[in-house]
């Protein structure tokens, strides 16, 4: 149907998992995509054969990352409609065992990079919204944006922060017809969780917790992002979209 014909998206964490699946879905629907990930990732090979996808090997935590992404997308495609801040990291340690370095690593990737990219892209998104009537910021959070678990001090703090950041962006940018929403995945089989879910027993436990009795796949998350990025989502902003297969329905 090419529902994203004429749209331009920037997607971080796009070498694998949710970012890669979203880039491919957007491109298949006609969007032009700048896919961004670390130089040491598989960003150079993840989108081979995808004519609508251009890649940029850049860590979102680099000092010049926001400006480099904006410059690349403007030079390549002439503007930007959608910023999908998806890059993220995780870690598990009790609070008393969490080092400053680990705290800063998760906060820098999961929150600070999203803030810095959004701040840099706002003028370009505002200009696009003036031209086309809308623009989008979508941030990846987690169901840990409202829940938590033992050993997730830094991770949960970062994901709660993503929710607060996104809601505030939504309030500030709504008058410019820019929406800001955040995705809250549950148990998704991605590169970040692959090692754990490679164990059939662990995978079965988490699949059973879901109302749908299966793990989520990157494509499931890509469809949720597509919804938030679509024209049909014009009146949805400041919203955290839970896409967890019913994982968090149980008390």
C-alpha positions as CSV (number, residue, x, y, z in Angstrom):
1,X,0.0,0.0,0.0
2,X,3.1,2.3,0.4
3,X,1.4,4.1,3.3
4,X,4.6,5.9,4.2
5,X,5.4,7.1,0.7
6,X,7.1,10.5,0.9
7,X,8.1,10.1,4.6
8,X,11.6,10.1,5.9
9,X,12.6,8.4,9.2
10,X,15.7,8.2,11.3
11,X,16.0,5.0,13.4
12,X,18.7,4.3,15.9
13,X,19.7,0.9,17.1
14,X,18.9,-0.2,13.6
15,X,21.4,-3.0,13.1
16,X,19.2,-5.7,14.7
17,X,16.1,-6.4,16.6
18,X,13.3,-3.8,16.8
19,X,15.3,-1.1,15.0
20,X,16.1,-3.4,12.0
21,X,12.6,-4.7,11.8
22,X,11.1,-1.2,11.9
23,X,13.5,0.1,9.3
24,X,12.5,-2.7,6.9
25,X,8.8,-2.2,7.6
26,X,9.0,1.5,7.0
27,X,11.0,1.0,3.8
28,X,8.5,-1.6,2.5
29,X,5.7,1.0,3.0
30,X,7.6,3.6,0.9
31,X,9.5,5.5,3.6
32,X,13.1,6.6,3.1
33,X,15.1,5.5,6.2
34,X,18.4,6.5,7.8
35,X,19.4,3.5,9.9
36,X,21.9,4.3,12.6
37,X,24.0,2.0,14.9
38,X,27.4,1.6,16.4
39,X,30.4,1.1,14.0
40,X,31.1,-2.3,15.6
41,X,27.5,-3.5,15.0
42,X,26.2,-5.2,11.9
43,X,24.8,-1.9,10.5
44,X,26.9,-2.3,7.4
45,X,25.2,-5.6,6.4
46,X,21.8,-5.5,8.1
47,X,20.1,-3.6,5.3
48,X,21.9,-4.8,2.2
49,X,19.4,-4.9,-0.8
50,X,17.1,-2.3,0.8
51,X,17.1,0.5,-1.7
52,X,15.2,2.9,0.6
53,X,17.6,2.5,3.5
54,X,20.8,4.4,4.0
55,X,23.0,3.6,6.9
56,X,25.2,5.6,9.3
57,X,27.7,3.9,11.6
58,X,27.6,6.1,14.6
59,X,27.1,5.5,18.4
60,X,24.3,7.5,19.8
61,X,26.5,8.4,22.7
62,X,29.1,10.2,20.6
63,X,29.2,13.9,21.4
64,X,28.5,14.8,17.7
65,X,25.9,12.0,17.1
66,X,22.8,14.1,17.0
67,X,24.3,16.6,14.6
68,X,25.8,13.9,12.4
69,X,22.4,12.1,12.1
70,X,20.6,15.3,11.2
71,X,23.2,16.3,8.7
72,X,23.1,12.9,7.1
73,X,19.4,12.7,6.8
74,X,19.0,16.2,5.5
75,X,21.8,15.8,2.9
76,X,20.5,12.4,1.8
77,X,16.7,12.9,1.9
78,X,16.1,16.6,2.3
79,X,14.3,16.5,5.6
80,X,12.9,14.3,8.3
81,X,9.3,13.3,9.4
82,X,10.0,10.7,12.1
83,X,12.7,10.3,14.7
84,X,12.6,6.9,16.3
85,X,15.0,6.8,19.3
86,X,15.3,3.1,19.7
87,X,18.9,2.4,20.7
88,X,19.1,0.9,24.2
89,X,21.2,-1.2,26.6
90,X,20.3,-3.3,29.7
91,X,22.1,-4.7,32.7
92,X,21.3,-6.5,35.9
93,X,22.8,-5.8,39.3
94,X,21.5,-5.2,42.8
95,X,21.5,-1.5,43.7
96,X,24.4,-1.9,46.2
97,X,26.4,-3.6,43.5
98,X,25.6,-1.2,40.6
99,X,28.7,0.8,39.8
100,X,28.8,4.4,38.7
101,X,30.1,3.3,35.3
102,X,27.2,0.9,34.8
103,X,24.6,3.5,35.9
104,X,26.0,6.1,33.5
105,X,26.2,3.6,30.7
106,X,22.5,2.8,30.8
107,X,21.4,6.3,31.5
108,X,23.5,7.7,28.7
109,X,22.3,5.3,26.0
110,X,18.7,4.9,27.2
111,X,17.8,8.5,28.1
112,X,20.5,11.1,27.5
113,X,21.0,10.1,23.8
114,X,17.2,10.2,23.3
115,X,17.1,13.7,24.8
116,X,20.0,15.0,22.8
117,X,18.7,13.6,19.5
118,X,15.2,15.0,20.1
119,X,16.6,18.4,21.1
120,X,18.7,18.6,17.9
121,X,15.9,17.3,15.6
122,X,13.1,19.6,16.9
123,X,13.7,22.5,14.5
124,X,13.8,20.1,11.5
125,X,10.7,18.3,12.7
126,X,8.9,21.6,13.3
127,X,9.7,22.7,9.8
128,X,8.5,19.4,8.4
129,X,5.3,19.6,10.3
130,X,4.7,23.1,8.9
131,X,5.1,21.7,5.4
132,X,3.2,18.4,5.8
133,X,0.9,18.9,8.8
134,X,2.7,16.5,11.2
135,X,5.9,15.0,12.5
136,X,6.8,12.3,15.0
137,X,9.1,11.5,17.9
138,X,8.9,7.9,19.1
139,X,11.1,6.7,22.0
140,X,11.7,3.1,23.0
141,X,11.1,2.6,26.7
142,X,9.9,-0.7,28.3
143,X,7.2,-2.1,30.5
144,X,9.8,-1.2,33.1
145,X,8.7,2.4,32.6
146,X,5.9,1.5,35.1
147,X,7.0,-1.8,36.7
148,X,10.3,-3.0,38.0
149,X,12.2,-6.1,39.2
150,X,15.1,-7.0,41.4
151,X,18.4,-6.0,39.9
152,X,17.1,-3.4,37.5
153,X,18.0,-0.2,39.4
154,X,19.7,1.5,36.5
155,X,17.5,0.0,33.7
156,X,14.2,0.8,35.4
157,X,15.3,4.3,36.3
158,X,16.3,4.9,32.7
159,X,13.0,3.7,31.3
160,X,10.9,5.7,33.8
161,X,13.0,8.7,32.6
162,X,12.1,7.9,29.0
163,X,8.4,8.1,29.9
164,X,8.9,11.5,31.6
165,X,11.0,12.9,28.8
166,X,8.5,11.8,26.2
167,X,5.5,13.2,28.0
168,X,7.2,16.6,28.4
169,X,8.2,16.6,24.7
170,X,4.6,15.9,23.8
171,X,3.4,18.9,25.9
172,X,5.9,21.3,24.5
173,X,5.7,20.2,20.8
174,X,2.0,19.6,20.4
175,X,1.4,23.2,19.2
176,X,3.7,22.5,16.3
177,X,1.8,19.4,15.3
178,X,4.7,17.1,16.5
179,X,3.6,14.1,18.5
180,X,5.8,12.3,21.0
181,X,5.0,8.8,22.2
182,X,6.9,5.9,23.7
183,X,6.9,2.2,23.1
184,X,6.8,-0.2,26.0
185,X,7.9,-3.7,24.9
186,X,7.6,-6.7,27.2
187,X,9.4,-9.9,26.7
188,X,10.7,-9.6,23.1
189,X,13.2,-11.9,21.4
190,X,15.8,-9.5,20.2
191,X,19.6,-9.4,20.2
192,X,19.6,-8.0,23.7
193,X,17.5,-10.9,25.1
194,X,18.7,-13.5,22.7
195,X,21.2,-15.2,25.1
196,X,18.6,-15.7,27.7
197,X,15.8,-16.8,25.4
198,X,18.2,-19.3,23.7
199,X,17.5,-21.4,26.8
200,X,14.2,-23.2,26.0
201,X,13.2,-23.3,29.6
202,X,13.6,-19.6,30.1
203,X,11.8,-18.9,26.8
204,X,9.0,-21.2,27.8
205,X,8.6,-19.4,31.2
206,X,8.3,-16.0,29.7
207,X,6.0,-17.2,26.8
208,X,3.7,-18.7,29.4
209,X,3.5,-15.4,31.3
210,X,2.1,-13.7,28.2
211,X,-1.6,-13.8,27.6
212,X,-0.8,-14.7,24.0
213,X,1.4,-17.5,25.2
214,X,4.4,-16.5,23.1
215,X,7.5,-14.2,23.1
216,X,7.2,-11.0,21.2
217,X,9.2,-10.7,18.0
218,X,10.9,-7.6,16.6
219,X,8.2,-7.4,13.9
220,X,5.5,-7.1,16.5
221,X,7.2,-4.0,17.9
222,X,7.8,-2.6,14.4
223,X,4.0,-2.7,13.8
224,X,3.4,-0.9,17.0
225,X,5.9,1.8,16.0
226,X,4.3,2.0,12.6
227,X,1.0,2.8,14.3
228,X,2.4,5.6,16.3
229,X,4.2,7.0,13.3
230,X,1.2,6.8,11.0
231,X,-1.1,9.7,10.0
232,X,-3.9,7.9,11.8
233,X,-2.1,8.6,15.1
234,X,-2.5,12.4,14.8
235,X,-4.5,12.7,18.1
236,X,-2.2,10.4,20.1
237,X,0.6,12.1,22.0
238,X,2.3,11.7,25.3
239,X,1.2,8.1,25.3
240,X,3.1,4.9,26.3
241,X,2.0,2.1,24.1
242,X,2.2,-1.2,25.9
243,X,3.1,-3.9,23.4
244,X,3.7,-6.9,25.6
245,X,1.3,-9.6,24.5
246,X,-0.5,-9.2,27.8
247,X,2.6,-9.9,30.0
248,X,1.7,-7.2,32.5
249,X,-2.0,-8.0,32.9
250,X,-1.4,-10.3,35.9
251,X,-1.1,-8.9,39.4
